[in-house]
Amino acid sequence: MPRPAGLIAASLSAFFLLVPQAYSENARQLPQSQAEVQLSFAPLVKQTAPSVVNVYAERMVQRRSIFDDDPFFSQLFGGRAPGRTEKQSSLGSGVIASTDGYIITNNHVIEGADEVKVALADGREYPAKIVLKDDRVDLAVLKVDTDDSLPPLPIGDSDDIEVGDLALAIGNPFGVGQTVTNGIVSGLARTGVGVSDFGFFIQTDASINPGNSGGALIDMRGELIGINSAIFSRSGGSNGIGFAIPSNLARVFLAAAERGDKSFERPYIGAEFSTLTADMAEALGLEHAGGAFVTSVAEDSPAAEAGLQQGDAVVAMNGHPVEHPDALGYRLLTAGLGTTADLTVMRDGKAREVTISLERAPETVPRDQRVLEGRNPLSGAEVANLSPRVAQELRMGNKLNGVVVVDVQRGSPAGRVGFQPRDIIVSLNGVEVSNTQMLQSLLDENANGWRVVIDRDGQRIRQLFR
């Protein structure tokens, strides 16, 4: 016996096959059987809805005071002037991914939360702990401890879906209670959505509203194909343009959480990419623009060892087309660490295959992360020695050498004069800075002034402090 979801899919297929015939006859047609009259998503919803939960996140926030940046009050009150503390709550959705309590949701649903609770469709509530989160892909995994066996939603293969496929979105919009909407897959590999650094979304016209974030986008087999994450809206409500993170990425992220990883590591290949324009495509012998153009390759990196060169255009990976650099990043993420990737590369008008190892970014030098101190303009800046690992963590591309600002303490001299995370300290008083220990030694010297050269997003900035 086919399961109810499969029966619905078959019946819907049969129903939609009648539509072209009806229109060709220029006449409306009544349902031909009782089964067609009774077509419904209800069996599919009963099968899948128990796997979608409500996620409640609470955080304590402190209202800013007019004295926050005043040095006297900051010192008097231990670094921060007193303000009014209040509790804020947010509501989202999540998807049960295992019988033992792992739940997938969006990072923005639980970001900054001091307490997280999960409510099942049947009303049961559990406290949840955050196991893994990542703002760059906007995913998080929660864990509830319970002796009950929870109903997981099977994770489907998001590479199998096509534009036009039917889809259901399940979540808790506006906090009104669990809600199901239906639509189709409207687009694939969408980029430029703006909710995170991630750029490979499934687009759907199934209504998604605030509160749906972290909920399930399912196919007609009752399998998870996406985590609902964002909407395009001028009013705050659904305009029929919603976006979901593909299930194949959610699967890899869940596996990292179940392994106990403390962070979601990306494969390091040591190459940077840009969008391939129409002029570039013509020069490379491509029929149309599309792909990832190689702008740089780091020495001794996996990309260099595989033979990838500046000026190459990556047009496919493991048989999947690569439409833009974000698509390549997505393919690398879902391939996973410790594997290899077969890239189809256009070079001199010819296609060639390049096999590249997907490895963890190496920490080629000890990071020696420290907070600078003393009476100098860099006091309060947290710095580290650059390596591929540190550059990847700070999203800096192939910046591999020197000393980088990791963070700046609020209200510190470094913060007041404008130093920012990802600034590379190139030189101090005319001396080239090679490591953090050297930088601290230079700052400890008595000086009448400070001449600092930094690299900020590829631009050299010279500053003089007295």
C-alpha positions as MATLAB code, in Angstrom:
seq = 'MPRPAGLIAASLSAFFLLVPQAYSENARQLPQSQAEVQLSFAPLVKQTAPSVVNVYAERMVQRRSIFDDDPFFSQLFGGRAPGRTEKQSSLGSGVIASTDGYIITNNHVIEGADEVKVALADGREYPAKIVLKDDRVDLAVLKVDTDDSLPPLPIGDSDDIEVGDLALAIGNPFGVGQTVTNGIVSGLARTGVGVSDFGFFIQTDASINPGNSGGALIDMRGELIGINSAIFSRSGGSNGIGFAIPSNLARVFLAAAERGDKSFERPYIGAEFSTLTADMAEALGLEHAGGAFVTSVAEDSPAAEAGLQQGDAVVAMNGHPVEHPDALGYRLLTAGLGTTADLTVMRDGKAREVTISLERAPETVPRDQRVLEGRNPLSGAEVANLSPRVAQELRMGNKLNGVVVVDVQRGSPAGRVGFQPRDIIVSLNGVEVSNTQMLQSLLDENANGWRVVIDRDGQRIRQLFR';
ca = [
       0.000    0.000    0.000;
       1.452    3.406   -0.871;
       1.629    5.830    2.007;
      -0.942    8.676    2.007;
       1.558   11.315    0.851;
       2.470    9.245   -2.198;
      -1.201    8.674   -2.979;
      -1.839   12.415   -2.857;
       1.078   13.127   -5.170;
      -0.171   10.547   -7.676;
      -3.728   11.880   -7.533;
      -2.555   15.478   -7.950;
      -0.447   14.469  -10.936;
      -3.455   12.841  -12.542;
      -5.579   15.901  -11.808;
      -3.134   18.359  -13.355;
      -2.827   16.200  -16.473;
      -6.506   16.926  -17.092;
      -6.000   20.694  -17.071;
      -4.347   21.142  -20.518;
      -7.014   18.923  -22.072;
      -9.796   20.964  -20.486;
      -8.333   24.217  -21.752;
      -7.742   22.783  -25.237;
     -11.418   21.978  -25.411;
     -12.149   25.579  -24.308;
     -14.497   24.246  -21.641;
     -14.409   23.773  -17.904;
     -14.479   20.221  -16.694;
     -15.999   18.789  -13.547;
     -14.063   16.317  -11.374;
     -14.433   12.872  -12.920;
     -14.520   10.812   -9.734;
     -15.187   11.007   -6.022;
     -11.448   10.610   -5.396;
     -10.729   13.763   -7.383;
     -13.376   15.689   -5.420;
     -11.766   14.630   -2.140;
      -8.169   15.496   -3.005;
      -6.562   17.019    0.088;
      -3.209   17.710    1.714;
      -4.649   16.624    5.068;
      -3.028   13.138    5.167;
       0.350   14.677    4.337;
      -0.069   17.320    7.032;
      -1.032   14.705    9.642;
       2.101   12.790    8.720;
       4.529   15.726    8.947;
       3.112   18.435   11.235;
       4.085   16.675   14.517;
       7.733   17.068   13.456;
       7.534   20.875   13.382;
       7.877   22.694   16.713;
       7.591   26.209   18.104;
      10.814   27.765   19.382;
      10.663   30.406   22.125;
      13.821   32.415   22.795;
      14.217   34.831   25.698;
      17.076   37.257   26.205;
      17.919   39.932   28.742;
      18.881   43.220   27.106;
      20.203   46.381   28.662;
      18.919   49.695   27.403;
      21.701   52.056   26.381;
      22.471   54.929   28.703;
      23.719   58.372   27.710;
      26.746   57.611   29.900;
      27.734   54.383   28.084;
      30.679   55.941   26.245;
      31.735   58.304   29.011;
      35.201   57.222   30.321;
      34.510   58.403   33.890;
      31.215   56.531   34.294;
      32.553   53.469   32.447;
      35.459   53.228   34.916;
      33.205   53.942   37.898;
      30.759   51.154   36.996;
      33.266   48.542   35.856;
      33.234   49.254   32.137;
      29.570   50.121   31.611;
      27.265   52.758   33.026;
      24.069   51.397   34.582;
      21.062   51.069   32.298;
      17.613   49.518   32.449;
      17.492   45.741   31.949;
      14.465   44.118   30.351;
      13.450   40.749   28.986;
      12.764   40.295   25.268;
      11.073   37.281   23.720;
      11.031   36.045   20.144;
       9.146   33.269   18.451;
      10.158   30.991   15.620;
       9.831   27.430   14.432;
      12.022   24.347   14.265;
      12.169   20.878   12.749;
      12.716   17.678   14.735;
      15.626   15.891   13.064;
      16.147   12.855   15.315;
      14.239   10.701   17.776;
      16.628   11.692   20.589;
      15.840   15.399   20.433;
      17.979   17.230   17.863;
      16.074   20.141   16.325;
      17.092   22.337   13.362;
      16.129   26.019   13.276;
      17.494   29.371   12.105;
      20.339   31.089   13.906;
      18.452   34.394   13.913;
      15.617   32.752   15.871;
      17.857   32.007   18.868;
      20.660   34.568   18.425;
      21.607   36.120   21.767;
      19.097   33.995   23.683;
      19.659   33.322   27.382;
      16.909   30.704   27.480;
      15.322   28.591   24.740;
      12.170   26.488   24.991;
      10.591   24.155   22.462;
       6.864   23.385   22.240;
       5.677   20.337   20.285;
       2.523   20.261   18.200;
       0.767   18.245   20.932;
       1.494   20.906   23.575;
       4.471   19.317   25.349;
       7.238   21.801   26.227;
      10.946   21.217   26.835;
      13.906   23.442   27.689;
      16.492   23.295   24.917;
      20.206   23.966   24.754;
      22.000   25.392   21.733;
      24.398   22.758   20.411;
      25.712   24.536   17.305;
      24.944   27.811   15.559;
      26.377   29.777   12.654;
      25.244   33.210   11.525;
      26.864   32.878    8.102;
      24.503   30.100    7.031;
      21.773   31.183    9.487;
      21.351   27.704   10.952;
      21.290   26.406   14.518;
      20.803   23.004   16.131;
      19.031   22.632   19.476;
      18.893   19.596   21.768;
      16.134   18.670   24.182;
      16.658   16.012   26.833;
      13.675   13.698   27.100;
      12.972   10.007   27.548;
      10.209   10.295   24.948;
      10.921    9.339   21.355;
      10.309   12.419   19.211;
       8.949   12.194   15.625;
      11.713   13.255   13.196;
      10.999   14.585    9.727;
      12.892   12.656    7.014;
      15.470   14.858    5.289;
      15.102   14.752    1.511;
      17.595   15.530   -1.251;
      17.163   19.198   -2.145;
      19.114   18.635   -5.366;
      16.203   16.549   -6.649;
      13.619   19.336   -6.558;
      12.696   21.356   -9.618;
      10.972   24.657  -10.252;
       7.252   23.970  -10.298;
       7.275   21.179   -7.716;
       4.525   21.406   -5.107;
       5.636   22.328   -1.575;
       4.112   22.901    1.865;
       5.435   25.351    4.461;
       4.759   24.529    8.121;
       5.470   26.902   11.005;
       3.980   29.333   13.506;
       3.446   32.680   11.728;
       2.747   35.677   13.963;
       2.374   33.287   16.918;
      -1.172   32.274   15.913;
      -0.389   28.553   16.161;
       0.897   25.906   13.800;
      -0.080   26.802   10.238;
       0.290   25.053    6.883;
       0.466   26.861    3.542;
       0.956   25.405    0.090;
       2.583   26.580   -3.109;
       5.288   25.620   -5.535;
       9.044   25.869   -5.774;
       9.433   29.198   -7.593;
      13.198   29.291   -8.056;
      16.481   27.643   -7.127;
      19.980   28.852   -6.209;
      18.734   32.320   -5.299;
      21.394   34.736   -4.065;
      21.436   38.304   -2.784;
      18.639   37.700   -0.272;
      20.550   39.624    2.395;
      19.648   37.710    5.561;
      23.084   36.092    5.888;
      26.293   35.455    3.974;
      24.666   32.352    2.539;
      23.560   32.686   -1.089;
      21.864   29.528   -2.378;
      18.212   29.694   -1.364;
      15.136   27.826   -2.543;
      12.407   30.305   -3.466;
       8.764   29.407   -2.878;
       5.382   31.112   -3.107;
       4.023   29.082   -0.168;
       3.125   31.834    2.314;
       5.923   32.470    4.813;
       5.496   35.116    7.515;
       7.341   36.230   10.678;
       7.361   33.243   13.024;
       7.773   30.763   10.171;
      11.565   31.126   10.416;
      13.154   27.751   11.156;
      10.077   25.830   10.041;
       9.825   23.137    7.395;
       9.430   23.320    3.643;
       8.355   19.826    2.599;
       7.715   18.033   -0.679;
       4.866   15.722   -1.606;
       6.748   12.704   -0.218;
       6.626   14.267    3.225;
      10.378   14.944    3.285;
      12.169   18.086    4.386;
      13.564   20.008    1.410;
      14.282   23.322    3.115;
      14.375   25.371    6.327;
      12.155   28.438    5.876;
      14.310   31.477    6.574;
      13.285   34.760    4.963;
      10.661   36.646    3.035;
      10.760   39.491    0.547;
       8.184   41.966    1.785;
       7.499   45.700    1.927;
       4.718   45.330    4.485;
       6.148   42.667    6.821;
       3.709   40.019    5.573;
       3.933   37.424    2.831;
       4.049   38.689   -0.746;
       4.511   35.217   -2.176;
       8.325   35.408   -2.242;
       9.830   33.253    0.501;
      13.248   31.678    0.833;
      14.408   28.424    2.402;
      17.856   26.971    3.112;
      18.239   23.699    1.158;
      17.953   20.506    3.172;
      21.308   19.207    1.945;
      23.042   22.014    3.831;
      20.846   21.438    6.885;
      21.873   17.756    6.782;
      25.598   18.600    6.828;
      25.083   21.139    9.603;
      23.132   18.616   11.681;
      25.902   16.029   11.237;
      28.460   18.541   12.569;
      26.266   19.144   15.640;
      25.807   15.430   16.273;
      29.607   14.940   16.076;
      30.017   17.542   18.792;
      31.773   20.137   16.606;
      32.095   23.494   18.362;
      31.936   25.426   15.095;
      30.785   24.793   11.542;
      34.021   24.573    9.589;
      34.156   25.280    5.894;
      36.466   23.493    3.486;
      39.574   25.533    2.698;
      40.798   25.466   -0.894;
      42.843   28.682   -0.949;
      41.180   30.404   -3.902;
      39.017   33.501   -4.218;
      36.248   33.961   -6.757;
      34.148   36.676   -8.369;
      31.058   36.677  -10.568;
      31.662   35.828  -14.202;
      30.432   38.701  -16.397;
      29.250   38.457  -20.003;
      32.543   39.930  -21.295;
      34.558   37.423  -19.265;
      32.391   34.567  -20.516;
      32.951   35.595  -24.126;
      36.721   35.793  -23.601;
      36.712   32.321  -22.055;
      34.685   30.806  -24.888;
      31.489   30.312  -22.887;
      28.095   30.569  -24.528;
      26.610   32.535  -21.617;
      27.672   34.207  -18.381;
      27.620   31.996  -15.344;
      30.234   30.430  -13.116;
      32.863   31.400  -10.568;
      35.864   33.352  -11.879;
      39.143   32.653  -10.077;
      40.675   35.966   -8.951;
      43.527   34.604   -6.806;
      45.118   31.346   -5.683;
      47.160   31.144   -2.480;
      50.564   29.479   -2.576;
      50.789   25.920   -1.221;
      46.989   25.732   -0.976;
      44.822   22.801   -2.129;
      43.748   24.914   -5.119;
      47.358   25.534   -6.125;
      48.286   21.865   -5.701;
      45.307   20.858   -7.873;
      46.447   23.196  -10.644;
      43.703   25.821  -10.387;
      44.905   29.126  -11.851;
      43.945   32.772  -11.714;
      41.697   33.484  -14.703;
      40.021   30.057  -14.678;
      36.239   29.847  -14.613;
      34.634   27.086  -12.546;
      31.374   26.132  -14.288;
      30.479   22.862  -12.506;
      31.320   20.786   -9.441;
      30.685   17.063   -9.174;
      28.362   17.313  -12.164;
      26.250   20.150  -10.736;
      26.307   23.467  -12.617;
      27.885   26.418  -10.822;
      25.932   29.585  -11.613;
      27.864   32.004   -9.384;
      30.491   32.009   -6.581;
      27.839   31.469   -3.889;
      26.713   28.325   -5.684;
      30.292   27.012   -5.619;
      30.532   27.844   -1.911;
      27.325   25.911   -1.299;
      28.604   22.875   -3.223;
      31.864   22.917   -1.259;
      29.965   23.161    2.045;
      27.657   20.266    1.291;
      30.492   18.087   -0.030;
      32.086   18.246    3.410;
      35.576   18.154    4.876;
      37.882   15.274    4.079;
      36.447   14.680    0.610;
      37.503   15.698   -2.885;
      35.666   17.801   -5.437;
      35.786   17.446   -9.219;
      35.654   20.927  -10.734;
      34.897   21.583  -14.391;
      37.093   24.523  -15.352;
      37.172   26.633  -18.509;
      40.661   27.751  -19.490;
      41.740   29.104  -22.903;
      38.381   28.179  -24.348;
      38.647   24.526  -23.332;
      37.013   22.578  -20.521;
      39.191   20.542  -18.185;
      38.674   18.637  -14.953;
      40.443   19.569  -11.730;
      40.269   17.427   -8.595;
      40.765   19.342   -5.391;
      41.024   18.213   -1.759;
      38.590   19.769    0.711;
      40.567   20.327    3.889;
      40.366   22.282    7.128;
      41.992   25.676    6.953;
      45.481   25.280    8.497;
      46.840   27.439   11.292;
      50.282   27.838    9.769;
      51.532   30.061   12.609;
      50.359   30.177   16.245;
      47.652   32.840   16.480;
      48.950   34.202   19.812;
      45.701   36.108   20.318;
      46.083   38.914   22.849;
      44.580   42.227   23.958;
      47.003   45.126   23.529;
      47.595   47.344   26.556;
      49.380   50.529   27.512;
      49.170   54.225   26.706;
      48.872   53.971   22.937;
      46.168   54.249   20.261;
      45.917   50.456   19.868;
      45.161   49.810   23.531;
      42.031   47.678   23.820;
      42.436   46.049   20.411;
      42.446   42.236   20.382;
      44.902   41.025   17.749;
      46.122   37.707   16.330;
      48.696   36.397   13.882;
      47.130   35.780   10.496;
      46.870   32.290    9.035;
      44.395   30.619    6.662;
      42.377   29.482    9.711;
      42.190   32.955   11.271;
      41.450   34.573    7.891;
      38.606   32.114    7.305;
      37.127   32.775   10.750;
      37.190   36.522   10.067;
      35.930   36.100    6.465;
      38.989   37.744    4.974;
      39.711   35.614    1.918;
      43.359   34.898    1.171;
      44.894   37.314    3.696;
      47.597   35.052    5.084;
      50.332   37.149    6.686;
      50.710   39.795    9.368;
      48.765   40.870   12.444;
      45.007   41.362   12.295;
      42.563   43.081   14.643;
      40.106   40.425   15.824;
      37.983   42.616   18.085;
      37.971   46.054   19.682;
      36.875   46.611   23.276;
      34.037   49.057   23.618;
      35.117   52.465   24.916;
      38.831   51.631   24.571;
      41.386   53.995   22.969;
      41.487   51.713   19.909;
      37.718   51.910   19.575;
      37.599   55.673   20.018;
      40.161   56.338   17.264;
      38.383   54.027   14.818;
      40.232   50.713   14.618;
      37.975   47.905   13.351;
      37.980   44.091   13.250;
      39.787   42.777   10.151;
      42.199   45.723   10.064;
      45.701   44.417    9.319;
      48.479   46.287   11.152;
      51.073   46.751    8.408;
      53.619   48.933   10.177;
      54.145   50.988   13.319;
      56.462   54.035   13.339;
      57.997   52.878   10.072;
      58.731   49.314   11.255;
      56.930   46.504    9.420;
      54.881   44.410   11.864;
      55.242   40.643   11.419;
      53.667   39.182   14.582;
      51.719   40.086   17.717;
      54.701   39.855   20.061;
      56.648   42.293   17.912;
      53.668   44.670   17.817;
      53.352   44.702   21.611;
      57.103   45.321   21.961;
      56.916   48.299   19.592;
      53.974   49.695   21.568;
      55.905   49.344   24.843;
      58.616   51.687   23.555;
      58.405   55.341   24.557;
      57.310   57.438   21.605;
      56.304   61.039   21.040;
      53.696   59.893   18.531;
      52.410   56.915   16.654;
      52.458   56.436   12.884;
      50.264   53.454   12.032;
      49.682   51.954    8.590;
      46.764   49.535    8.272;
      45.295   47.494    5.442;
      41.499   47.751    5.428;
      39.744   45.808    2.664;
      42.780   46.140    0.420;
      43.269   49.874    1.004;
      46.334   51.272    2.778;
      45.385   53.817    5.444;
      48.026   55.928    7.200;
      47.213   57.446   10.572;
      49.173   59.728   12.905;
      48.409   59.859   16.646;
      50.047   62.138   19.203;
];
